[in-house]
Amino acid sequence: MKIWRGVEQTPSGWGRSVVTIGMYDGVHRGHQYLLQATVARAHAVGLSSVAVTLDPHPTEVVRPGSHPPILTSVKRKAELLADLGLDALCVIPFTAEFSRLQPDEFVHSALVAHLHAAAVVVGENFRFGHRAQGSVDTLHELGERFGFQVEGVGIQRAGEVPLSSTYIRACVAAGDMPAAAAALGRPHRVEGIVVRGDRRGRELGYPTANVEAPGHTAIPADGVYAGRLIRDGKPLPAAISVGTNPTFSGAQRRVEAFVLDFSDDLYGEHVAVEFVTRLRGMERFCKVEDLTAAMADDVTRTRAVLSHEAN
């Protein structure tokens, strides 16, 4: 899949294409339905399919300090889009200047002049342009003016619950990983570099990979989880701790993964941690012996959860 940042970096000679626009944070099942519709439409007319997304999240520019927790990095988003068959991803830097573009200015600059849209596929609640003035109806009107078709795709639901990034963020924040996975179509993942911590896990017989995630990452509620550490694309079973380690009066919130039956050094590596289910909340133990007993039980329960999931 081709990837470029900024519509002005669209490859020279780029022909007409079928374009979809959205944040696509999480690339959840609702997004997948819309993206698959985009790919199918592009294949039907023999054109390339292009996803357009924004970085950073618009709220951080429009209302600094209000950046929502992010479910997928741009890199991970690109991987998921490629898996769905998208031909290209155009990442538009969201700036104060960009936020002031009128709907027709955005459409002409991005969709017409650079991406040469023959069709545009968006969610039925899609908004764009300065102060979100533009709607799907606006896009239809501009499509008639500039010569492209528009398809608005309805919001997908899981029962009575609309599939949305906001809903999934709430599931993650509550530690409800099965619900998040059901909406995403896969376990929620946190990525980052393995950095050195206090090394207490090693002293207790449970050495952990301390995963330093980028700012604004959607981190699950404090507690212990059964899950996996992904290294070089290979999933490794892991018991994962999220929190401040209250037994030792910790202050920094961390994501630490104890990889089962594993002894390699992970320091400095970029890894991902996938959360399957929450085993318990974060607890403060009066005795170290009680903590190690709880950790042993966490490992036993992690094995059971992952074995059951595999079957």
C-alpha positions as CSV (number, residue, x, y, z in Angstrom):
1,M,0.0,0.0,0.0
2,K,1.2,3.5,-0.9
3,I,1.4,6.0,2.0
4,W,2.0,9.7,1.8
5,R,1.6,12.7,4.2
6,G,-0.2,15.7,2.8
7,V,-2.4,15.8,-0.4
8,E,0.4,17.8,-2.1
9,Q,2.6,14.7,-1.9
10,T,0.2,12.6,-4.0
11,P,2.3,10.7,-6.4
12,S,2.8,12.3,-9.8
13,G,0.4,11.0,-12.4
14,W,-2.1,9.7,-9.8
15,G,-5.2,8.8,-11.7
16,R,-8.9,8.9,-10.7
17,S,-9.7,7.1,-7.5
18,V,-12.4,6.1,-5.1
19,V,-11.8,8.0,-1.9
20,T,-13.0,7.4,1.7
21,I,-12.4,10.0,4.4
22,G,-12.4,9.6,8.2
23,M,-10.3,9.3,11.4
24,Y,-10.7,5.6,11.3
25,D,-9.3,5.3,14.9
26,G,-9.4,1.7,15.8
27,V,-10.4,0.5,12.3
28,H,-13.3,-1.2,14.0
29,R,-16.0,-3.4,12.5
30,G,-18.1,-0.4,11.5
31,H,-15.1,1.2,9.8
32,Q,-14.3,-2.2,8.2
33,Y,-17.8,-2.3,6.6
34,L,-17.3,1.2,5.1
35,L,-13.7,0.5,4.0
36,Q,-14.7,-2.8,2.3
37,A,-17.5,-0.9,0.5
38,T,-14.8,1.5,-0.8
39,V,-12.5,-1.3,-2.0
40,A,-15.4,-3.1,-3.7
41,R,-16.5,0.1,-5.5
42,A,-13.0,0.8,-6.6
43,H,-12.6,-2.8,-8.0
44,A,-15.9,-2.5,-9.8
45,V,-14.8,0.4,-11.8
46,G,-11.1,-0.5,-12.1
47,L,-9.8,2.4,-10.0
48,S,-7.5,2.7,-7.0
49,S,-8.9,3.0,-3.5
50,V,-7.6,5.7,-1.2
51,A,-8.3,6.4,2.5
52,V,-7.8,9.9,3.7
53,T,-7.2,10.4,7.5
54,L,-6.1,13.3,9.7
55,D,-3.2,13.5,12.2
56,P,-3.2,14.7,14.9
57,H,-6.8,14.3,16.1
58,P,-8.7,17.5,15.2
59,T,-9.8,18.1,18.8
60,E,-6.2,18.6,19.9
61,V,-5.9,21.5,17.5
62,V,-9.4,23.0,17.9
63,R,-9.5,22.5,21.7
64,P,-5.9,21.9,22.9
65,G,-5.8,19.5,25.8
66,S,-8.9,17.6,24.8
67,H,-7.2,14.9,22.7
68,P,-9.1,11.6,23.1
69,P,-7.3,8.4,23.9
70,I,-6.1,6.9,20.6
71,L,-6.9,3.3,19.7
72,T,-4.5,2.9,16.8
73,S,-1.4,4.8,15.8
74,V,-1.1,6.0,12.2
75,K,1.4,3.1,11.5
76,R,-1.0,0.5,12.9
77,K,-3.9,2.1,11.1
78,A,-2.0,1.8,7.8
79,E,-1.3,-1.9,8.5
80,L,-5.0,-2.6,9.1
81,L,-6.1,-0.6,6.0
82,A,-3.7,-2.6,3.9
83,D,-5.1,-5.8,5.3
84,L,-8.5,-4.7,4.1
85,G,-7.3,-4.1,0.6
86,L,-6.9,-0.3,0.4
87,D,-4.4,0.8,-2.2
88,A,-3.3,4.0,-0.6
89,L,-3.4,6.1,2.6
90,C,-3.1,9.9,2.5
91,V,-2.5,11.4,5.9
92,I,-3.4,15.1,6.1
93,P,-1.7,17.1,8.9
94,F,-4.5,18.7,10.8
95,T,-3.4,22.3,11.5
96,A,-5.2,25.5,12.6
97,E,-4.9,26.6,9.0
98,F,-6.5,23.4,7.7
99,S,-9.3,23.7,10.2
100,R,-10.4,27.0,8.7
101,L,-10.9,25.5,5.2
102,Q,-14.5,25.9,3.9
103,P,-16.1,22.6,2.8
104,D,-15.7,23.5,-0.9
105,E,-12.1,24.5,-0.4
106,F,-11.3,21.2,1.2
107,V,-13.1,19.2,-1.5
108,H,-11.4,21.1,-4.4
109,S,-7.9,21.0,-2.9
110,A,-7.9,17.4,-1.6
111,L,-10.5,15.4,-3.5
112,V,-10.4,17.0,-6.9
113,A,-7.1,18.7,-7.5
114,H,-4.9,16.0,-6.0
115,L,-6.7,12.7,-5.5
116,H,-8.9,13.1,-8.6
117,A,-11.9,11.5,-6.9
118,A,-14.4,9.6,-9.1
119,A,-16.4,8.6,-6.1
120,V,-16.3,9.4,-2.3
121,V,-17.5,6.9,0.3
122,V,-18.2,8.2,3.8
123,G,-20.2,7.4,6.9
124,E,-23.7,8.9,7.0
125,N,-22.7,11.1,10.0
126,F,-19.6,12.5,8.2
127,R,-18.8,16.2,8.8
128,F,-16.1,18.3,7.3
129,G,-14.9,21.9,6.7
130,H,-14.6,24.9,9.1
131,R,-16.6,24.3,12.3
132,A,-17.9,21.0,10.7
133,Q,-20.2,22.9,8.4
134,G,-20.2,20.2,5.7
135,S,-22.3,17.1,5.7
136,V,-23.0,14.2,3.4
137,D,-25.6,16.4,1.7
138,T,-23.0,19.1,1.2
139,L,-20.7,16.5,-0.3
140,H,-23.4,15.4,-2.7
141,E,-23.9,19.0,-3.9
142,L,-20.1,19.5,-4.3
143,G,-19.9,16.1,-6.1
144,E,-22.4,17.4,-8.7
145,R,-20.3,20.5,-9.2
146,F,-16.9,18.8,-9.4
147,G,-17.9,15.6,-11.1
148,F,-17.7,12.8,-8.5
149,Q,-20.3,10.5,-7.0
150,V,-21.0,10.2,-3.3
151,E,-22.1,7.2,-1.2
152,G,-23.1,7.6,2.4
153,V,-22.9,4.4,4.4
154,G,-25.1,3.8,7.5
155,I,-23.7,3.4,11.0
156,Q,-23.2,-0.3,11.9
157,R,-24.4,-1.7,15.2
158,A,-23.8,-4.6,17.5
159,G,-27.3,-5.2,18.7
160,E,-28.4,-1.9,20.2
161,V,-24.9,-0.4,20.4
162,P,-23.6,1.7,17.6
163,L,-20.0,0.6,16.6
164,S,-17.9,3.7,17.2
165,S,-14.5,4.7,18.4
166,T,-16.1,6.5,21.4
167,Y,-17.8,3.4,22.5
168,I,-14.6,1.3,22.2
169,R,-12.6,3.9,24.2
170,A,-15.2,3.6,27.0
171,C,-14.9,-0.2,27.0
172,V,-11.1,0.1,27.2
173,A,-11.2,2.7,29.9
174,A,-13.5,0.3,31.9
175,G,-11.2,-2.7,31.4
176,D,-13.9,-4.5,29.4
177,M,-11.6,-6.0,26.9
178,P,-14.0,-8.7,25.5
179,A,-16.5,-5.9,24.6
180,A,-13.8,-3.8,23.0
181,A,-12.6,-6.8,21.0
182,A,-16.1,-7.6,19.8
183,A,-16.4,-4.1,18.4
184,L,-12.9,-4.0,17.0
185,G,-13.0,-7.4,15.5
186,R,-9.7,-8.2,17.3
187,P,-8.1,-7.6,20.8
188,H,-7.2,-4.0,21.7
189,R,-3.5,-3.4,21.3
190,V,-1.0,-1.0,22.9
191,E,2.3,-0.5,21.2
192,G,5.6,1.0,22.4
193,I,9.3,0.6,23.2
194,V,10.4,-1.7,26.0
195,V,12.3,0.5,28.5
196,R,14.0,-0.2,31.8
197,G,11.8,0.0,34.9
198,D,12.5,-0.6,38.6
199,R,13.4,-4.3,37.8
200,R,11.3,-5.4,40.8
201,G,9.6,-8.1,38.7
202,R,12.9,-9.7,38.0
203,E,13.7,-9.7,41.7
204,L,10.4,-11.4,42.4
205,G,10.9,-14.0,39.8
206,Y,8.5,-12.4,37.2
207,P,10.6,-10.2,34.9
208,T,8.4,-7.9,32.9
209,A,8.7,-5.9,29.7
210,N,7.9,-2.3,30.6
211,V,6.2,-1.0,27.4
212,E,6.4,2.8,27.1
213,A,3.4,3.8,24.9
214,P,3.1,7.2,23.0
215,G,1.1,9.9,24.6
216,H,-2.7,9.8,24.2
217,T,-2.7,6.0,23.8
218,A,-5.9,4.3,25.0
219,I,-4.6,2.3,28.0
220,P,-7.0,-0.1,29.8
221,A,-8.2,0.4,33.3
222,D,-5.7,-0.5,36.1
223,G,-5.5,-4.2,36.8
224,V,-4.0,-7.4,35.6
225,Y,-4.9,-8.9,32.3
226,A,-4.4,-12.1,30.3
227,G,-3.1,-11.3,26.9
228,R,-0.2,-11.4,24.5
229,L,3.0,-9.6,23.7
230,I,3.6,-9.3,20.0
231,R,7.2,-9.4,19.0
232,D,8.2,-9.3,15.3
233,G,4.6,-10.3,14.4
234,K,4.7,-13.4,16.7
235,P,2.2,-13.5,19.6
236,L,3.6,-14.6,23.0
237,P,1.3,-15.4,25.9
238,A,1.6,-12.8,28.7
239,A,0.2,-11.7,32.0
240,I,-0.1,-7.9,31.8
241,S,-0.1,-5.4,34.6
242,V,-1.5,-1.9,34.2
243,G,-1.1,0.6,37.0
244,T,1.3,2.3,39.5
245,N,2.4,-0.8,41.4
246,P,0.8,0.3,44.7
247,T,2.5,-2.4,46.8
248,F,5.8,-0.4,46.3
249,S,4.1,3.0,46.4
250,G,4.7,3.6,42.7
251,A,3.7,6.9,41.2
252,Q,4.1,6.3,37.4
253,R,1.4,4.4,35.6
254,R,2.9,1.6,33.5
255,V,2.0,-1.3,31.2
256,E,4.2,-4.3,32.1
257,A,4.0,-7.7,30.4
258,F,5.3,-10.9,31.9
259,V,5.8,-13.2,28.9
260,L,5.2,-16.8,29.9
261,D,8.1,-19.3,29.3
262,F,10.3,-16.6,27.8
263,S,13.9,-15.5,28.6
264,D,15.1,-13.2,25.8
265,D,16.0,-9.6,26.4
266,L,13.4,-7.2,25.0
267,Y,15.0,-3.8,26.0
268,G,14.9,-1.3,23.2
269,E,12.5,-3.3,21.0
270,H,9.2,-2.0,19.6
271,V,6.5,-4.4,20.7
272,A,2.7,-4.6,21.0
273,V,0.6,-5.8,23.9
274,E,-2.8,-7.3,23.3
275,F,-5.4,-7.5,26.1
276,V,-7.8,-10.5,26.1
277,T,-9.5,-10.2,29.5
278,R,-9.1,-8.5,32.9
279,L,-8.3,-11.0,35.6
280,R,-8.5,-8.6,38.6
281,G,-8.1,-5.0,39.7
282,M,-4.8,-3.5,40.9
283,E,-4.2,-4.3,44.5
284,R,-1.9,-3.1,47.3
285,F,-0.4,-6.1,49.2
286,C,0.9,-5.8,52.7
287,K,3.4,-8.5,52.2
288,V,5.7,-9.3,49.2
289,E,4.8,-12.9,49.7
290,D,1.1,-12.1,49.1
291,L,2.0,-10.2,45.9
292,T,4.1,-13.1,44.5
293,A,1.3,-15.6,45.3
294,A,-1.1,-13.4,43.5
295,M,1.3,-13.1,40.5
296,A,1.6,-16.9,40.4
297,D,-2.2,-17.2,40.3
298,D,-2.3,-14.5,37.5
299,V,0.0,-16.7,35.4
300,T,-2.1,-19.8,36.0
301,R,-5.3,-18.0,35.1
302,T,-3.6,-16.4,32.0
303,R,-2.7,-19.9,30.8
304,A,-6.3,-21.1,31.3
305,V,-7.8,-18.1,29.5
306,L,-5.6,-18.3,26.5
307,S,-5.9,-22.1,26.3
308,H,-9.7,-21.7,26.4
309,E,-9.6,-19.0,23.7
310,A,-7.4,-21.2,21.5
311,N,-10.0,-24.0,21.7
